[in-house]
């Protein structure tokens, strides 16, 4: 017996945020027909992005946000 999309959706929405995120990635990969990302490529992309953001910060183009504020916002979003 097949499970309906509505049941799967309801169950998925009850998962913790991290599990929902992982599920979304897997679903998108299945739609796009591509395998998971190479962790080395992901790491290199994040390093490049971190460097770009830091250089923008040094030039005064980006503003720093205190970690406490970021974590407070994340916790509020998780509720």
C-alpha positions in Angstrom: 0.0 0.0 0.0 1.4 3.4 -1.0 1.6 6.2 1.5 -0.1 9.4 0.3 1.9 12.6 -0.2 -0.2 14.3 2.5 0.8 11.8 5.1 4.5 12.0 4.1 4.2 15.8 4.3 2.6 15.8 7.7 5.3 13.4 9.0 8.1 15.4 7.4 6.9 18.7 9.0 7.0 17.1 12.4 10.7 16.3 12.1 13.4 18.5 13.7 14.8 21.2 11.6 18.0 19.4 10.8 16.2 16.3 9.6 13.8 18.4 7.5 16.8 20.1 5.9 18.5 16.8 5.1 15.2 15.5 3.6 14.8 18.6 1.4 18.4 18.1 0.0 17.7 14.4 -0.8 14.4 15.3 -2.4 16.0 18.0 -4.6 18.8 15.7 -5.6 16.3 13.1 -6.6 14.4 15.6 -8.8 17.5 17.1 -10.4 18.9 13.6 -11.0 22.3 14.4 -9.7 24.3 12.6 -7.0 25.2 14.2 -3.7 27.8 16.9 -3.6 31.4 16.1 -3.3 32.4 17.2 0.3 35.7 18.7 -1.0 33.9 20.9 -3.5 31.4 22.0 -0.8 34.3 22.8 1.5 36.2 24.8 -1.2 33.0 26.7 -2.0 32.4 27.6 1.6 36.1 28.7 2.0 35.7 30.9 -1.0 32.5 32.4 0.3 33.9 33.0 3.8 36.9 34.7 2.2 34.7 36.9 0.0 32.6 37.9 3.0 35.6 38.7 5.2 37.2 40.8 2.5 33.9 42.7 2.1 33.8 43.2 5.9 37.3 44.6 5.8 36.3 47.0 3.1 33.3 48.2 5.1 30.8 46.7 2.7 29.5 44.2 5.2 28.5 44.6 8.8 29.4 42.2 11.6 26.5 40.6 13.6 27.3 39.5 17.1 27.2 35.7 17.4 24.8 36.0 20.4 22.3 37.7 18.1 22.6 35.1 15.4 22.1 32.2 17.8 19.1 34.0 19.5 17.5 34.4 16.0 18.2 30.8 15.1 16.6 29.5 18.3 13.6 31.7 17.8 13.2 30.3 14.2 13.4 26.8 15.5 10.3 27.2 17.6 
